[in-house]
Amino acid sequence: MTNRIGFISTRLAGTDGVSLETAKWSNLLTTMDCECFYFAGECDWPAERSMVVPEAHFTHPEIVTINTDLFGDGVRSIETSKAVQRLKDHLKKHLYKFVKQFKLDILIPQNALAIPMNIPLALAITELIAETGMPTIAHHHDFSWERSRFAVGAAQDYLRAAFPPTFRTIHHVVINSFASHQLALRTGVASITLIPNVMDFDHPPVVDDYATDMRRVLGIADDEAFLLQPTRVVPRKRIEQAVDLVRRLGRKAVLVVTHSSGDEGSSYQRYLEDYAQTMKVRLLFADAYFDHQRGTNANGQKMYSLADAYQQADLITYPSTVEGFGNAFIETIYYKRPIVMSTYEIFKTDIQPKGFQVISFDEFISDATVASVNELLDKPMMVNAMVEANYELGRKYYSYQTLTEPLKLLLHSVVGHD
C-alpha cells in the first residue's frame, strides 16, 4: 500500500540543513513505495506536489514582527496575540487544504515543531494533529532551549503547546543523543527515535569538470590555499576562529563562506568583514555563487552546488560552538576533504568516539592546530589516507542504509504496515 506523505516546514529550499535532510528523507521514502508532497513558505520541489503559503516562511513580514515582540522581554502586546491567532487560523486552513488536496496519510513536520521560527505555523500544525489524529513523524533538528535568543520572552504558552506537542499520534525523531535525553526530560514523551544526518556513502561523489573554473571565478590564485566555511553566517559558527587560523598559517590563503546569514541578521557578517580587514585576511562571502544544485541565477550567472565547493576546497573549517548534529562535518567526510573543527558537545558525545580523523580544538586555535593544518596542506598523501579512512567510517555509521531501516520502522509504527 502506498503511503502519501506530507512534509511541512517554514522553508524547503536552498542549502540549509533542514532542507537538505528533507530531500534525503523524501528520496529514500520514494524508494519505499511512498509519494511525497511539500508545504512551506518557500519550496524548491515540483510545483505539482507542493503548496506554498508565504505566511509559513519565517521571513514573512508579519512573522518577523511577531517574533520581535515575543522574544526579548516578558510581555507581548494584545496586537501580537491577535496576530498569532489570526495567522494560525489562516495557516491551518491551508494545511487542511494540503491534506485534502494530496490525500495525505502521514505528516512529517521538519523542525517546524522544534524551534520557534514561526509560531503560528507550529500552532496550526498542532491543532490539525489534535483535530484529525493524523499519524505524524515530527523530525526535530534544533529545539528552542538550545538557542539563547529564545530563552527570554513572552511566548512560553506557545512553546509549551507546540514546541513540540506531545499527542500520542506523534512519533518524535531527533538527530543526537543529547536532544533525545532533553526531549524526554522536558516533555515526558516516550516515542523518540534517534536518526543522525546521513549521506549516500554507498555512491561516492562524482567529480567532473563543471567547477574547475571556480577558483578563477572567485579570484583565488593557483598558489593560494582555499579554505572553505560551508555554513551560514551566524555567531555560533565562530567564523572569526577560521579567520584567525588563516591569519596564522603564514602562507597565501583565502577563506570562502558559502552561505548567507539567513534569519539572524547581517550584523555578524559586518563584524567579520571588519575583523578580517583588521587581521589582513582574505575573506570571501560567496553565497551569491552557490545553491543546492547547479544552474544559473536570474542574471544568467553560473551557480555552483555545495558539492562543487567541497570538491574544490583544500580544507574545511568548522569552528562551531553548538550544532544539532553537524551537516558540514558529515558532508566533509562524504566529499573526502580534511577538516579543522571545534569539539562541540554533540561531536564529543556522538561522533568523535567512532574514530574519525580530524584536526580538532576546543576554545581557540593553538600553535599546534596551525602546525597540523600546514602539515596537511603540504602533504597530499597524508590527506588522502585520512579522508579515505574517514569515508569508510562514514559508510559504516552515516550511510543511507542507516536511515532506511529506522524509516521503515517509523512507517510501520505510525500506520501499522510497511
Phi, psi and omega per residue, in radians:
M1 nan 2.307 -3.128
T2 -1.385 2.251 3.034
N3 -1.622 2.311 3.103
R4 -1.807 2.029 -2.939
I5 -1.994 2.350 3.113
G6 -1.962 1.982 3.041
F7 -1.464 2.406 3.139
I8 -2.272 2.247 3.084
S9 -2.729 2.933 3.061
T10 -1.196 -0.656 -3.110
R11 -2.559 2.292 3.011
L12 -2.199 1.238 -3.041
A13 -2.808 2.626 3.019
G14 1.435 -2.701 -2.958
T15 -1.983 0.284 3.084
D16 -1.255 2.754 -3.031
G17 -1.050 -0.699 -3.113
V18 -1.114 -0.788 3.137
S19 -1.107 -0.721 -3.126
L20 -1.153 -0.744 3.128
E21 -1.207 -0.608 3.068
T22 -1.055 -0.717 3.117
A23 -1.075 -0.707 3.126
K24 -1.131 -0.801 3.109
W25 -1.054 -0.801 -3.111
S26 -1.064 -0.771 -3.134
N27 -1.101 -0.733 3.141
L28 -1.225 -0.729 3.131
L29 -1.091 -0.568 3.109
T30 -1.112 -0.565 3.089
T31 -1.313 -0.186 -3.141
M32 -1.791 0.490 3.119
D33 1.114 0.682 3.051
C34 -1.991 2.621 2.977
E35 -1.933 2.323 -3.009
C36 -2.012 2.487 -3.119
F37 -2.386 2.852 -2.888
Y38 -2.426 2.343 3.102
F39 -2.212 2.172 -3.113
A40 -2.884 2.973 3.037
G41 -1.390 -0.331 3.066
E42 -2.634 2.361 -3.016
C43 -2.576 2.303 3.098
D44 -1.634 -0.102 -3.043
W45 -1.387 2.885 -3.060
P46 -0.937 2.339 -3.055
A47 -1.043 -0.591 -3.100
E48 -1.241 -0.195 3.101
R49 -2.017 0.191 -3.005
S50 -2.202 2.656 2.964
M51 -2.232 2.042 -3.118
V52 -1.843 2.106 3.101
V53 -2.144 1.926 -3.004
P54 -0.921 -0.623 -3.111
E55 -1.192 -0.180 3.084
A56 -1.353 -0.285 -3.099
H57 -1.394 2.493 -3.137
F58 -1.271 -0.241 3.103
T59 -1.644 0.014 3.107
H60 -1.062 2.366 -3.042
P61 -0.913 -0.693 3.141
E62 -1.186 -0.625 3.112
I63 -1.209 -0.715 3.092
V64 -1.047 -0.767 3.124
T65 -1.093 -0.748 3.110
I66 -1.066 -0.838 -3.105
N67 -1.115 -0.627 3.118
T68 -1.074 -0.660 -3.135
D69 -1.415 -0.533 -3.044
L70 -1.345 -0.534 -3.032
F71 -2.060 2.338 3.126
G72 2.237 -0.586 3.029
D73 -2.495 -3.140 -2.991
G74 -1.665 0.197 -3.091
V75 -2.299 2.429 3.024
R76 -2.087 2.731 -3.098
S77 -1.408 2.793 3.040
I78 -1.052 -0.663 -3.131
E79 -1.074 -0.681 3.119
T80 -1.151 -0.774 3.113
S81 -1.022 -0.748 3.125
K82 -1.148 -0.691 -3.139
A83 -1.134 -0.705 3.115
V84 -1.049 -0.831 -3.118
Q85 -1.141 -0.724 -3.132
R86 -1.108 -0.803 3.142
L87 -1.226 -0.609 3.056
K88 -1.019 -0.814 3.138
D89 -1.133 -0.698 3.113
H90 -1.078 -0.812 -3.117
L91 -1.226 -0.643 3.126
K92 -1.116 -0.695 3.092
K93 -1.005 -0.748 3.138
H94 -1.272 -0.552 3.069
L95 -1.136 -0.735 3.069
Y96 -1.058 -0.718 3.095
K97 -1.097 -0.712 3.099
F98 -1.027 -0.842 -3.134
V99 -1.087 -0.768 -3.093
K100 -1.247 -0.781 -3.067
Q101 -1.077 -0.686 -3.080
F102 -1.804 0.126 3.062
K103 0.907 0.941 -3.009
L104 -1.315 2.522 3.067
D105 -1.805 -0.562 -3.019
I106 -2.408 2.479 3.017
L107 -1.863 2.474 3.004
I108 -2.254 1.540 3.014
P109 -1.174 2.253 -3.110
Q110 -1.812 1.686 3.114
N111 1.185 -0.075 -3.098
A112 -1.224 -0.351 3.116
L113 -1.892 0.356 -3.094
A114 -2.106 -0.911 -3.093
I115 -2.033 2.297 -2.947
P116 -1.401 1.050 3.067
M117 -1.339 -0.507 3.124
N118 -2.508 1.596 -3.062
I119 -1.152 -0.743 3.087
P120 -1.011 -0.657 3.126
L121 -1.122 -0.801 -3.136
A122 -1.096 -0.730 3.105
L123 -1.108 -0.670 3.125
A124 -1.140 -0.762 3.102
I125 -1.088 -0.765 -3.120
T126 -1.057 -0.792 3.138
E127 -1.168 -0.658 3.092
L128 -1.040 -0.799 3.137
I129 -1.119 -0.749 3.141
A130 -1.096 -0.644 -3.048
E131 -1.484 -0.398 -3.087
T132 -1.954 -0.402 -3.038
G133 1.187 0.395 -3.087
M134 -1.092 2.360 3.032
P135 -1.018 2.315 -3.017
T136 -2.397 2.341 2.984
I137 -1.945 1.853 -3.106
A138 -1.604 1.956 -3.086
H139 -1.678 1.931 -3.047
H140 -1.821 2.218 3.117
H141 -1.839 -0.700 -3.125
D142 -2.480 2.343 3.108
F143 -1.800 2.755 -3.110
S144 -1.046 -0.622 -3.107
W145 -1.255 -0.127 3.097
E146 -1.611 -0.043 -3.093
R147 -2.175 2.118 -3.064
S148 -1.093 -0.485 -3.085
R149 -1.193 -0.244 3.099
F150 -1.798 0.095 -3.057
A151 -1.268 -0.561 -3.119
V152 -2.048 2.266 3.127
G153 2.990 -3.063 -3.124
A154 -2.025 0.700 -3.088
A155 -2.156 0.280 -3.045
Q156 -1.069 -0.606 3.112
D157 -1.138 -0.685 3.099
Y158 -1.193 -0.727 -3.121
L159 -1.092 -0.731 3.138
R160 -1.178 -0.556 -3.083
A161 -1.357 -0.612 -2.892
A162 -2.377 0.080 -3.078
F163 -2.269 1.283 -0.136
P164 -1.741 2.883 2.973
P165 -1.295 2.839 -3.000
T166 -2.220 0.635 3.105
F167 -1.165 2.680 -3.089
R168 -1.160 -0.354 -3.139
T169 -1.445 -0.041 -3.123
I170 -1.745 2.187 2.991
H171 -1.812 2.169 -3.029
H172 -1.668 2.366 3.080
V173 -2.122 2.242 3.086
V174 -2.101 2.910 -3.015
I175 -1.915 0.026 3.068
N176 -2.676 2.852 -3.042
S177 -1.215 -0.609 3.131
F178 -1.099 -0.750 3.106
A179 -1.083 -0.666 3.113
S180 -1.076 -0.814 3.135
H181 -1.117 -0.785 -3.092
Q182 -1.186 -0.673 3.126
L183 -1.105 -0.774 3.111
A184 -1.118 -0.754 -3.116
L185 -1.129 -0.751 -3.019
R186 -1.447 -0.458 -3.050
T187 -2.095 -0.351 -3.103
G188 1.398 0.089 -3.128
V189 -1.225 2.535 -3.092
A190 -1.826 -0.519 -3.067
S191 -1.488 1.410 3.136
I192 -2.116 2.232 3.095
T193 -2.025 2.332 3.098
L194 -1.696 2.038 3.082
I195 -2.279 1.884 3.132
P196 -1.235 2.884 3.035
N197 -1.146 2.625 -3.023
V198 -2.346 2.908 2.981
M199 -2.384 2.843 -3.082
D200 -1.485 1.234 -3.067
F201 -1.165 -0.325 3.095
D202 -1.302 -0.187 3.075
H203 -2.250 1.678 -3.090
P204 -1.011 2.701 -3.135
P205 -1.102 2.533 3.121
V206 -1.554 2.328 3.101
V207 -1.926 2.182 3.110
D208 -2.382 -2.894 -3.034
D209 -1.633 0.001 -3.002
Y210 -0.979 -0.732 -3.006
A211 -1.803 0.252 -3.114
T212 -1.165 -0.283 3.110
D213 -1.648 0.122 -3.055
M214 -1.058 -0.776 3.137
R215 -1.016 -0.786 -3.129
R216 -1.116 -0.784 -3.112
V217 -1.091 -0.692 -3.132
L218 -1.491 -0.086 3.121
G219 1.348 0.594 3.141
I220 -1.755 2.147 -3.108
A221 -1.249 2.729 -3.123
D222 -1.085 -0.538 -3.105
D223 -1.678 0.282 -3.105
E224 -1.831 2.232 3.088
A225 -1.180 2.304 -3.086
F226 -1.806 1.778 3.083
L227 -1.746 2.316 -3.019
L228 -1.994 2.258 3.020
Q229 -1.936 1.656 -2.998
P230 -1.596 0.968 -3.075
T231 -2.399 2.979 2.976
R232 -1.215 2.833 -3.126
V233 -1.674 1.437 3.129
V234 -2.313 2.641 -3.001
P235 -0.974 -0.622 -3.079
R236 -1.200 -0.199 3.072
K237 -1.380 -0.232 3.086
R238 0.873 0.841 -3.080
I239 -1.120 -0.397 3.075
E240 -1.044 -0.481 3.075
Q241 -1.180 -0.656 3.082
A242 -1.172 -0.669 3.060
V243 -1.057 -0.773 3.126
D244 -1.077 -0.687 3.099
L245 -1.063 -0.834 3.141
V246 -1.037 -0.729 -3.141
R247 -1.036 -0.635 -2.999
R248 -1.641 -0.031 -3.107
L249 -1.193 -0.487 -3.132
G250 1.268 0.474 3.132
R251 -2.590 2.871 3.083
K252 -1.136 2.209 -3.096
A253 -2.756 2.711 3.111
V254 -2.378 2.515 3.064
L255 -1.878 2.134 -3.110
V256 -1.951 2.213 3.108
V257 -1.862 2.233 -2.982
T258 -1.587 -0.366 -3.009
H259 -1.949 2.890 3.020
S260 -1.580 -3.058 -3.132
S261 -1.367 -0.360 3.123
G262 1.232 -2.203 -2.977
D263 -1.572 0.026 -3.005
E264 -1.904 0.316 3.029
G265 1.446 3.100 -3.014
S266 -1.912 0.023 -3.066
S267 -1.128 -0.636 3.131
Y268 -1.169 -0.678 3.098
Q269 -1.097 -0.722 3.111
R270 -1.107 -0.677 3.073
Y271 -1.065 -0.783 -3.134
L272 -1.113 -0.698 3.105
E273 -1.062 -0.767 3.119
D274 -1.163 -0.728 -3.114
Y275 -1.122 -0.789 -3.138
A276 -1.114 -0.686 3.113
Q277 -1.112 -0.753 3.114
T278 -1.092 -0.704 -3.122
M279 -1.432 -0.060 -3.123
K280 1.022 0.826 3.141
V281 -1.980 2.379 3.060
R282 -1.348 2.003 -3.124
L283 -2.201 2.118 -3.118
L284 -1.987 2.100 2.976
F285 -1.591 1.825 -2.915
A286 -2.002 0.450 -3.098
D287 -1.057 -0.423 3.136
A288 -1.175 -0.222 -3.108
Y289 -1.813 -0.082 -3.016
F290 -2.192 2.521 3.066
D291 -2.514 3.141 -3.120
H292 -1.256 -0.312 3.073
Q293 -2.555 2.873 3.139
R294 -1.199 2.725 3.107
G295 2.822 -2.715 3.068
T296 -2.300 2.632 3.109
N297 -1.523 -3.029 -3.066
A298 -1.084 -0.404 -3.137
N299 -1.637 0.095 -3.138
G300 1.446 0.130 3.133
Q301 -1.303 2.390 3.107
K302 -1.105 2.303 3.117
M303 -1.981 2.402 3.090
Y304 -1.736 2.687 3.037
S305 -1.484 2.890 3.062
L306 -1.085 -0.603 3.087
A307 -1.043 -0.713 3.106
D308 -1.051 -0.724 -3.127
A309 -1.066 -0.826 3.122
Y310 -1.031 -0.793 -3.016
Q311 -1.237 -0.379 3.116
Q312 -1.611 -0.272 -3.066
A313 -1.367 2.681 3.045
D314 -1.525 -0.529 -3.051
L315 -2.752 2.526 3.116
I316 -1.811 2.370 3.051
T317 -1.902 2.414 -3.068
Y318 -2.641 1.250 -3.017
P319 -1.607 0.556 -3.055
S320 -1.094 2.628 3.008
T321 -1.586 -0.587 -3.083
V322 -2.398 2.303 3.021
E323 -2.494 2.480 3.054
G324 -1.165 -0.696 2.990
F325 -2.463 -1.099 -3.139
G326 2.235 1.222 3.132
N327 -0.993 -0.732 -3.104
A328 -1.098 -0.581 3.108
F329 -1.137 -0.926 -3.060
I330 -1.175 -0.564 3.061
E331 -1.167 -0.682 3.095
T332 -1.048 -0.758 3.121
I333 -1.099 -0.759 -3.110
Y334 -1.135 -0.722 -3.091
Y335 -1.554 0.193 2.981
K336 0.984 1.012 3.073
R337 -2.191 2.590 3.047
P338 -1.292 2.722 -3.060
I339 -2.443 2.431 2.965
V340 -1.958 2.211 -2.940
M341 -2.648 2.748 3.037
S342 -1.468 2.681 -3.140
T343 -1.575 1.242 3.103
Y344 -1.128 2.844 -2.918
E345 -0.990 -0.819 -3.100
I346 -1.173 -0.576 3.057
F347 -1.084 -0.775 -3.134
K348 -1.081 -0.759 -3.016
T349 -1.475 -0.696 -2.974
D350 -1.839 -0.452 -2.969
I351 -1.958 -0.909 -3.055
Q352 -0.941 -0.688 -3.139
P353 -1.065 -0.259 -3.117
K354 -1.406 -0.146 2.981
G355 1.722 0.268 3.123
F356 -1.138 2.490 3.140
Q357 -1.663 1.953 3.134
V358 -2.419 2.842 2.930
I359 -1.618 1.973 -3.016
S360 -2.059 2.717 3.048
F361 -2.587 2.874 -3.126
D362 -1.727 -1.517 -3.014
E363 -1.610 -0.471 -3.051
F364 -2.657 2.867 3.102
I365 -1.400 2.032 -3.133
S366 -1.635 2.990 3.058
D367 -1.062 -0.638 3.127
A368 -1.133 -0.666 3.085
T369 -1.071 -0.825 3.136
V370 -1.058 -0.781 -3.140
A371 -1.080 -0.711 -3.135
S372 -1.156 -0.678 3.105
V373 -1.139 -0.795 3.125
N374 -1.074 -0.645 3.119
E375 -1.098 -0.761 3.125
L376 -1.147 -0.694 3.136
L377 -1.140 -0.418 -3.121
D378 -1.667 -0.225 -3.006
K379 -2.241 1.454 -3.114
P380 -1.061 -0.534 3.118
M381 -1.157 -0.654 3.084
M382 -1.136 -0.746 3.105
V383 -1.048 -0.777 -3.095
N384 -1.059 -0.778 3.125
A385 -1.109 -0.704 -3.122
M386 -1.133 -0.860 -3.034
V387 -1.247 -0.539 3.095
E388 -1.192 -0.728 3.088
A389 -1.099 -0.744 3.119
N390 -1.106 -0.658 -3.135
Y391 -1.080 -0.727 3.133
E392 -1.149 -0.629 3.049
L393 -1.170 -0.670 3.071
G394 -1.073 -0.727 3.108
R395 -1.067 -0.661 -3.100
K396 -1.246 -0.737 -2.965
Y397 -1.866 -0.422 -2.981
Y398 -2.332 0.553 3.117
S399 -1.488 2.950 3.069
Y400 -1.008 -0.545 -3.127
Q401 -1.068 -0.591 3.125
T402 -1.246 -0.305 3.078
L403 -1.599 -0.540 -3.037
T404 -1.033 -0.903 -3.081
E405 -1.120 -0.806 3.078
P406 -1.035 -0.655 3.115
L407 -1.139 -0.699 3.096
K408 -1.088 -0.748 3.123
L409 -1.125 -0.696 3.111
L410 -1.111 -0.756 3.107
L411 -1.060 -0.741 3.131
H412 -1.117 -0.682 -3.103
S413 -1.178 -0.715 -3.021
V414 -1.459 -0.462 -3.104
V415 -2.157 -0.118 3.038
G416 1.461 0.182 3.073
H417 -2.698 2.898 -3.131
D418 -1.342 nan nan
